[in-house]
């Protein structure tokens, strides 16, 4: 995530000025990740030196704003998105290997090669399952989650058993 942090910060600042603390809170809210202050503030300083953002003092805090150069980067993100997508796919391959996940299906979903209809329920389920996969949970909790997933999978298969697929 840290390689993408500057782009996340630019996107957040494109929505309005913010303090370092406020930026960190927005990152936690929008992408469910908590960068350390030791990573965030040096990066903000570097972004300011590069002319991507500006800062002004407001009491004890610095308030950050995106510059035209920073906005231009967001506008021209197609090539950047492609690089980020490749990095994500590589990470998925690694995690898929480590956790015996079906990597090809995940890659197809992310690459846009398949026409997936994603309802709010599926998005919510994805978030919950990812928390179960990457979180640290006790054995009792993981057994319960595993049982729920198995049961739900069985019910969904049963509901779809007479459906025709392309």
C-alpha positions as CSV (number, residue, x, y, z in Angstrom):
1,X,0.0,0.0,0.0
2,X,2.8,2.4,0.8
3,X,3.7,2.7,-2.9
4,X,0.2,4.0,-3.6
5,X,0.0,6.2,-0.5
6,X,0.9,9.4,-2.4
7,X,-1.9,8.9,-4.9
8,X,-4.4,8.2,-2.1
9,X,-3.3,11.4,-0.4
10,X,-3.7,13.4,-3.6
11,X,-7.2,11.9,-4.1
12,X,-8.2,12.9,-0.6
13,X,-6.8,16.4,-0.9
14,X,-8.6,16.8,-4.3
15,X,-11.8,16.7,-2.1
16,X,-10.5,19.6,0.0
17,X,-7.8,20.8,2.4
18,X,-6.9,18.7,5.4
19,X,-4.5,18.2,8.2
20,X,-2.1,15.3,8.4
21,X,-4.3,13.8,11.1
22,X,-7.4,14.3,9.0
23,X,-5.7,12.8,6.0
24,X,-4.8,9.7,8.0
25,X,-8.4,9.4,9.3
26,X,-9.7,9.6,5.7
27,X,-7.3,6.9,4.5
28,X,-8.5,4.7,7.3
29,X,-12.1,5.4,6.4
30,X,-11.8,5.1,2.6
31,X,-9.2,2.3,2.1
32,X,-9.3,0.5,5.5
33,X,-5.6,1.0,6.1
34,X,-3.8,2.9,8.8
35,X,-0.5,4.4,7.7
36,X,1.9,5.3,10.5
37,X,2.7,8.9,11.2
38,X,6.3,8.0,10.6
39,X,5.4,7.1,7.0
40,X,2.8,9.7,6.3
41,X,4.5,12.9,7.5
42,X,7.8,12.4,5.7
43,X,5.9,11.6,2.6
44,X,3.8,14.7,2.9
45,X,7.0,16.7,3.2
46,X,8.4,15.0,0.1
47,X,5.2,15.7,-1.8
48,X,5.4,19.4,-0.8
49,X,9.0,19.6,-2.1
50,X,7.9,18.0,-5.4
51,X,5.2,20.7,-5.7
52,X,2.3,18.2,-5.5
53,X,0.9,19.8,-2.4
54,X,1.3,23.0,-0.3
55,X,0.9,23.5,3.5
56,X,0.1,26.3,5.8
57,X,0.2,26.5,9.6
58,X,-3.0,26.6,11.5
59,X,-2.3,26.6,15.2
60,X,-0.1,23.5,15.8
61,X,-1.2,21.7,12.7
62,X,-0.2,22.0,9.0
63,X,-3.1,22.2,6.6
64,X,-2.4,20.6,3.3
65,X,-3.8,21.5,-0.2
66,X,-3.3,19.9,-3.6
67,X,-1.6,22.0,-6.2
68,X,-2.3,22.2,-10.0
69,X,0.6,19.8,-10.5
70,X,-1.0,17.3,-8.0
71,X,-4.3,17.6,-9.8
72,X,-2.7,17.0,-13.2
73,X,-1.3,13.8,-11.8
74,X,-4.8,12.7,-10.8
75,X,-6.2,13.6,-14.2
76,X,-3.4,11.6,-16.0
77,X,-3.6,8.5,-13.8
78,X,-4.4,6.0,-16.6
79,X,-0.8,4.8,-16.9
80,X,-0.4,5.0,-13.1
81,X,-3.6,2.9,-12.7
82,X,-2.2,0.3,-15.0
83,X,1.0,0.1,-13.0
84,X,-1.0,-0.1,-9.7
85,X,-3.2,-2.8,-11.2
86,X,-0.2,-4.9,-12.2
87,X,1.2,-4.6,-8.7
88,X,-2.1,-5.6,-7.2
89,X,-2.4,-8.6,-9.6
90,X,1.2,-9.6,-8.6
91,X,0.2,-9.4,-4.9
92,X,-2.9,-11.5,-5.5
93,X,-0.7,-14.1,-7.2
94,X,1.5,-14.2,-4.1
95,X,-1.4,-14.4,-1.7
96,X,-3.3,-16.8,-3.8
97,X,-0.3,-19.1,-3.8
98,X,0.2,-18.8,0.0
99,X,-3.5,-19.3,0.8
100,X,-4.4,-21.7,-2.0
101,X,-6.9,-19.2,-3.5
102,X,-8.2,-19.4,-7.0
103,X,-5.9,-16.7,-8.4
104,X,-7.2,-16.9,-12.0
105,X,-10.8,-16.1,-11.0
106,X,-9.6,-13.1,-8.8
107,X,-7.4,-11.8,-11.7
108,X,-10.3,-12.1,-14.2
109,X,-12.6,-10.2,-11.8
110,X,-10.1,-7.4,-11.3
111,X,-9.0,-7.2,-15.0
112,X,-12.5,-6.6,-16.3
113,X,-12.3,-9.7,-18.6
114,X,-15.5,-11.0,-17.1
115,X,-18.8,-9.2,-16.9
116,X,-19.5,-9.3,-13.2
117,X,-22.5,-7.7,-11.7
118,X,-21.6,-6.7,-8.2
119,X,-24.4,-5.9,-5.8
120,X,-24.0,-4.0,-2.6
121,X,-24.4,-7.4,-0.8
122,X,-21.5,-8.9,-2.7
123,X,-19.3,-5.9,-2.0
124,X,-20.1,-6.1,1.7
125,X,-19.4,-9.9,1.7
126,X,-16.1,-9.3,0.0
127,X,-15.1,-6.8,2.7
128,X,-16.1,-9.2,5.5
129,X,-14.3,-12.2,3.9
130,X,-11.1,-10.2,3.3
131,X,-11.1,-9.2,7.0
132,X,-11.5,-12.8,7.9
133,X,-8.6,-13.8,5.6
134,X,-6.1,-11.1,6.6
135,X,-7.1,-10.6,10.2
136,X,-5.8,-12.3,13.3
137,X,-8.6,-14.3,14.8
138,X,-8.7,-17.1,17.4
139,X,-9.4,-20.7,16.2
140,X,-13.0,-20.7,17.6
141,X,-13.9,-17.6,15.5
142,X,-12.2,-18.9,12.4
143,X,-14.0,-22.3,12.7
144,X,-17.3,-20.4,13.0
145,X,-16.5,-18.2,10.0
146,X,-15.5,-21.3,8.0
147,X,-18.8,-23.0,8.9
148,X,-20.8,-20.0,7.9
149,X,-19.0,-19.8,4.5
150,X,-19.5,-23.5,3.8
151,X,-23.2,-23.3,4.7
152,X,-23.8,-20.1,2.7
153,X,-21.9,-21.6,-0.3
154,X,-24.1,-24.7,-0.2
155,X,-27.3,-22.6,0.0
156,X,-26.2,-20.4,-2.9
157,X,-25.3,-23.5,-5.0
158,X,-28.7,-24.9,-4.2
159,X,-30.5,-21.7,-5.2
160,X,-28.6,-21.6,-8.5
161,X,-28.7,-25.3,-9.4
162,X,-31.3,-24.9,-12.2
163,X,-29.8,-21.8,-13.7
164,X,-28.1,-21.9,-17.1
165,X,-24.6,-20.3,-17.5
166,X,-23.0,-19.0,-20.7
